[in-house]
Structure formats: C-alpha cells, structure tokens
Amino acid sequence: MKLQLKLTVLSILLAATALAGVPDKITLSKAALLNKIKGGWAGQTIGVTYGGPTEFRYKGILIPDTTRIKWYDEYVKWYFLNKPGLYDDLYMDLTFVQEFERLGLNAPVDSIAKSFANADFMLWHANQAARYNILQGIMPPASGNWKNNLHSSCIDFQIEADFAGLMSPGMVNTASKICDRIGHIMNYGDGWYGGVYVAAMYTLAFVSDDIDFIIREGLKAIPAKSHYYQCMMQVINWSKKYPDDWKKVWNEVENSSWRESCPRGIDDKFNIEATVNSAYVLIGLIYGQGDFFKTMDIATRCGQDSDCNPSTAGGILGVILGYDKIPPRWLGPLQKAEDIDFQYTSMSLNETYRVGMKHALEEITLNGGKIEGENITIRVQKPQPVKLEQAPKMVSHKIAFEGAAPFKNGRGFSMEQFPKIDFEGTGIAINGRLNGDKSRFPDYVAEVDFKVDGHKVKTMKLPSDPLRAATELFWVFDLPQGKHTLEFNWKNKQEGINILFENRIEYSKN
C-alpha cells in the first residue's frame, strides 16, 4: 500500500515552496522530531534484521520471489541475543555517536579514529584497511585515501553514515561536514560519496515525504562530475524508463560498465562497491512507493550486500513515516529488543533514541535554529556539493599464482615458493594472509621488506591478530608503465607461521 500521510505543517510548507525546492525553515514539535529520529534508527535495525540471512549469498543474481525471507515475533530479539554481529551497521554508527557524546560534537577526528581502530569488533574491507593504517600511524584522511586503502570505494561508510543525517535534521551541509571528518577515516571518492548521499537523504526525510524529491535533492550534495553522481543519475533515469518494473533497472545496473575496484571482487560476481549497493538502495526507495515492507524487500532482493541496503532504505523511510507509523508487524518484534545493548556498545535502541535527540537539538541550535518550549524551528539548508575527489581509473586483472604446490594447511602458496614475481603495468597488489597456529603467537607481527626493481618500496608489518591484520600483504601504485620485478625479504620468520600468497592483482592505466 502506498504511503499515505496527513498534510502537516511540513508538507504544507513543502508544497508552498515546491518551485523553490527546500523551504528556508520548518517548525515542528519535539515529539514529532523524536518520532522521526526513532523511526530512522528503528528502520535501520528492522531492515538489517530482515536482510541478514541473505547477505552476499546472491551475488550478481536476484533473490527469487519464490524464496521466502522469514520474519516472526521474536526475530529481532533472537538476533540481538544469538547473532549480535549482524548489527555491525548499527554498532559502527554508535561507535561514532558515543565518541560525540563523550567528547562533544567537535570531537577531534584523530580521537575518534583511534577509538574506532582500537575497538574489539571485527572489521572488513575499507574499515579494516583503515584500522590497520591508523595502528601504523597513518591517520585520517590518509587512512581512507585510495593510495593507502585499496577498499576506499567499498560500502563501509555508506552503511555507517546514518547517524550523520539523523543528528542533522534538515541540515544537509552540516551532515556533509560530519561526513567529511568521519567518512575519510575509511573511504575516499565513490566510497565516501555513498555515505554523504545517504546522510543527505536522511536530512531531507525530515522536511519532505516525497521520495523522488529526497533522492534528487540529496544528490545535489554530490559533485555532478563525479563517477558516483553519474551512476545514481543513471538509476534515476532508468526508473523513469521502466516505471513499473524494478527488475529491469536492476538488469541495467548489472550490465553497466561501473567498475569493481575492491581487490576481493575483481573478476568476481562479488560486489561491495558503494555505487552498486547505493543503486539497490535507490531501487528499493523508488519502487517501494513508501510501503515499508515493499521498500525493504526490493532492496534485499537486489542481492549483494542485502542486509545493509534494506537497512539504509528502511532507515530513510523510517524518518519519513515516523516511528509510530512503522507497521506493527515490523515494529512489534523490534520493541522486544529495544532495551538490549548493541554488542560492543553501552547503548540500546532506547538509549540511542535519547542521545540521538540530544545531538540533533544541539546541531539545530548551533546552525541557527531555535527551541521554544515544545516547538523547534530548523533553518533548512539547501544542498551544496562536497569536493570532487576520484581515484584514477585503472585496468586491473586478478591473476592466480601458478607453478607451485598449495600450502598443505590452507589455501594459497607459501611466500617462500616465490622468491620474485614478474609483472607488467603500473602497480600490483598481493592478496594473502598469515597461516598457522596463530593462537600460539597472538602478538607476533611479521616484518617483510618489499622491493620493486631492486629498490625498497615499503616494509609491511603483518600482525597475526586478525583484529589488527592488514587487508592485503602488499600493494604499490604509480610505477612507470612497463615490466617490473617484485622481491621481498621476510626479516623475522617464526616457526609455525607461514605467509600465504592467494593471488595478485596487476594494475595498468587506461
């Protein structure tokens, strides 16, 4: 059923200023603001729970309509108690929220980055690469830059940026400033833009119930010359071409020339890029037509990161609807878990609602708004594009190691089987890992010198602790186009530990 909302002060103001775009200010009650903040956090949590069992099980294919995705009354509570790691979208958000609560809204980004890097939860892709960088002394924004982080275009900040929009109701540019500080901890370019766009849509969901408006207006926060902007515009245009068939838009995305730059996804159906997964969020929002279930279900059935995408779409729609308009089928199970702390945090949903409201009120007053009794006036910001940043386009090929026997205790080949690697192009990355009984050597850090063409490029420190591990064994860019030789020296070998090469990626300029 399509979203049906009563005309409120918000929608009247929007209608009166439709030609001008965003209104200059809006007034709403504290209760209405809290209702929307709660709706955003609740929508995220419901969405990630709904899509959780399908995450990356459908890569490059749709989840069939015949595949039933389960849901029952105790479902959210069961996940909180039995598989709390599902909520990495939420406890990552809350890592930043807790730091703002501890240190204030102007908390130094280095302090936030160090708390993030020293947390006890597992991380992957851009987040883990950033953690490794920070622990090696490479701080933001360098920790998220494409030269230091091969996963800089991955989805990581996109799934963590909800908090920036929820604490900046109606204030797109304020959210973008928060995203500039936090998002560059782990991402750059397309990966960063994914978070900026998500946060922008959240902010606009406080001032409009028009999903098409929110999507288009939010995109103004992204530079029009960027690859990310152009990809999102393609999705919007395809949705106009196929207004009644979201699967045709999905096919257009699948057949597009959008590149996969994640080292784990090259030459693979696996795609964790922000661009593709942002497209799935848009497909859910556009074709869900304001229906909570339909929005989540479509975003989920697009596949790939199919828990994060319905979480994002559900959170944005949750702000539009408000907490009290989320259908009981979904809200009831959530309410059974609202007093349980998210793993790795000291915050439950009920505490998150309270702190989220506190931070939003602080941002409103800092940005020219007023709080008068139970009424709040927000000075609404017209979106301004953030800075243009793009990693250079490169041709990349994943190449398996051949001519050696796989190491018997794990996939891959022992580093010692390859005294040198000949390659051609402008760069190379080596995927691999430490292998062996690492529990015997929890504090061991392998130190390996890497040379290219006889010149030392870097020393990689490779911890055996998976929480602190490097995402890749080695990488280098910006070499002269041509043939090169990679050599290495493992300086502190440890009996019982092996370094395994899994594959290599060779890069060339277009």
HUZICOR-V375648 format. One record per backbone hydrogen bond with DSSP energy under -1.0 kcal/mol. CO is the residue of the C=O (numbers start at 0). NH is the residue of the N-H. E is the energy in kcal/mol with one decimal. If there is no record, write none. Layout:
co;nh;e
CO;NH;E
CO;NH;E
This chain:
co;nh;e
7;11;-2.6
8;12;-2.3
9;13;-2.2
10;14;-2.7
11;15;-2.3
12;16;-1.0
14;17;-1.2
16;20;-1.3
23;379;-1.3
25;377;-2.8
27;375;-3.1
28;32;-2.2
29;33;-2.7
30;34;-2.2
31;35;-1.6
32;36;-2.4
33;37;-2.9
34;38;-1.8
34;322;-2.5
35;39;-2.0
36;40;-2.0
37;41;-2.9
38;42;-2.6
39;43;-1.9
40;44;-2.0
41;45;-2.7
42;46;-2.4
43;47;-2.5
44;48;-1.6
45;49;-2.5
46;50;-2.2
47;51;-1.1
50;53;-1.8
51;54;-1.4
53;56;-2.3
57;303;-3.4
63;66;-1.6
71;74;-1.8
73;77;-2.4
74;78;-2.0
75;79;-2.4
76;80;-2.1
77;81;-2.5
78;82;-1.7
82;85;-1.9
83;86;-1.7
86;90;-2.9
87;91;-1.8
88;92;-1.4
89;93;-2.7
90;94;-1.1
91;95;-1.2
92;96;-2.0
93;97;-2.8
94;98;-1.3
95;99;-2.3
96;100;-2.2
97;101;-2.2
98;102;-3.0
99;103;-2.0
103;106;-1.6
107;111;-1.8
108;112;-2.8
109;113;-2.2
110;114;-2.0
111;115;-2.4
112;116;-2.7
113;117;-1.9
115;118;-1.0
123;126;-1.2
123;127;-1.3
124;128;-2.7
125;129;-2.2
126;130;-2.5
127;131;-2.6
128;132;-2.3
129;133;-2.9
130;134;-2.6
131;135;-1.3
132;137;-3.2
133;136;-1.7
138;141;-1.0
140;143;-1.5
144;147;-1.5
144;148;-1.8
148;151;-1.6
150;153;-2.3
151;187;-1.8
152;273;-2.5
154;158;-1.6
156;159;-1.2
156;160;-1.1
160;164;-1.2
161;165;-2.4
162;166;-1.8
164;167;-1.1
167;170;-2.5
169;380;-2.4
170;174;-2.0
171;175;-2.2
172;176;-1.8
173;177;-1.8
174;178;-2.5
175;179;-2.1
176;180;-1.6
177;181;-2.7
178;182;-2.0
181;184;-1.7
182;186;-2.2
187;190;-1.5
188;192;-3.0
189;193;-1.9
191;195;-2.1
192;196;-2.9
193;197;-1.9
194;198;-2.6
195;199;-2.2
196;200;-2.4
197;201;-2.0
198;202;-2.2
199;203;-2.0
200;204;-1.6
202;169;-1.5
203;206;-1.4
203;207;-1.2
209;213;-2.4
210;214;-2.5
211;215;-2.4
212;216;-3.2
213;217;-2.1
214;218;-1.2
216;219;-1.2
217;220;-1.8
218;221;-1.9
220;385;-2.5
222;225;-1.7
225;229;-1.9
226;230;-2.0
227;231;-2.4
228;232;-2.4
229;233;-1.7
230;234;-1.7
231;235;-2.3
232;236;-2.6
233;237;-2.8
234;238;-2.1
235;239;-1.1
236;240;-1.7
237;241;-2.4
241;244;-1.3
245;249;-2.3
246;250;-2.1
247;251;-1.9
248;252;-2.3
249;253;-2.7
250;254;-2.2
252;255;-1.2
261;264;-1.8
261;265;-1.2
264;267;-1.5
271;154;-1.6
272;276;-1.8
273;277;-2.7
274;278;-2.0
275;279;-1.5
276;280;-1.5
277;281;-2.4
278;282;-2.5
279;283;-2.1
280;284;-2.4
281;285;-3.2
282;286;-2.3
283;287;-1.5
287;290;-2.3
288;2;-1.8
290;294;-2.5
291;295;-2.0
292;296;-3.0
293;297;-2.4
294;298;-2.0
295;299;-2.2
296;300;-2.7
299;302;-2.1
300;62;-2.2
303;55;-2.9
303;305;-2.5
304;308;-2.1
306;310;-1.2
307;311;-2.3
308;312;-2.4
309;313;-2.7
310;314;-2.1
311;315;-2.2
312;316;-2.4
313;317;-2.0
314;318;-1.5
315;319;-1.8
316;320;-2.9
317;321;-2.5
321;324;-1.8
322;325;-1.5
326;329;-1.8
326;330;-2.4
327;331;-2.5
329;333;-1.2
330;334;-2.4
333;336;-2.4
336;339;-1.7
337;349;-2.4
341;344;-1.8
346;341;-2.7
347;351;-2.4
348;352;-2.7
349;353;-1.6
350;354;-2.7
351;355;-2.8
352;356;-2.0
353;357;-2.0
354;358;-2.6
355;359;-2.1
356;360;-2.4
357;361;-1.9
358;362;-2.4
359;363;-2.5
360;364;-2.0
361;365;-2.2
362;366;-1.3
363;368;-2.8
364;367;-1.2
369;376;-2.9
371;374;-2.1
373;29;-2.4
374;371;-2.7
375;27;-2.4
376;369;-2.0
377;25;-1.9
377;379;-1.0
392;509;-1.1
394;507;-2.5
396;505;-2.4
398;503;-2.6
406;409;-1.6
411;406;-2.7
412;500;-3.5
413;416;-2.1
414;417;-1.9
420;485;-3.1
422;483;-3.3
425;478;-2.8
426;506;-2.4
427;475;-2.0
428;504;-2.6
429;472;-2.0
429;473;-1.0
430;501;-3.2
430;502;-1.3
432;499;-3.2
434;497;-3.2
435;437;-2.0
436;439;-1.6
440;443;-1.7
443;463;-2.6
445;461;-3.2
446;490;-2.3
447;459;-2.7
448;488;-2.2
449;456;-3.1
449;457;-1.2
450;486;-2.8
451;454;-1.7
454;451;-2.7
457;449;-2.5
459;447;-2.3
461;445;-2.3
464;467;-1.5
473;429;-2.8
475;427;-1.8
481;424;-2.9
483;422;-2.4
484;452;-2.9
485;420;-2.5
486;450;-3.3
488;448;-2.5
493;496;-2.1
497;434;-3.5
498;414;-2.8
499;432;-1.7
500;412;-2.6
502;430;-2.5
503;398;-3.7
504;428;-2.0
505;396;-1.9
506;425;-3.5
506;426;-1.3
507;394;-3.0
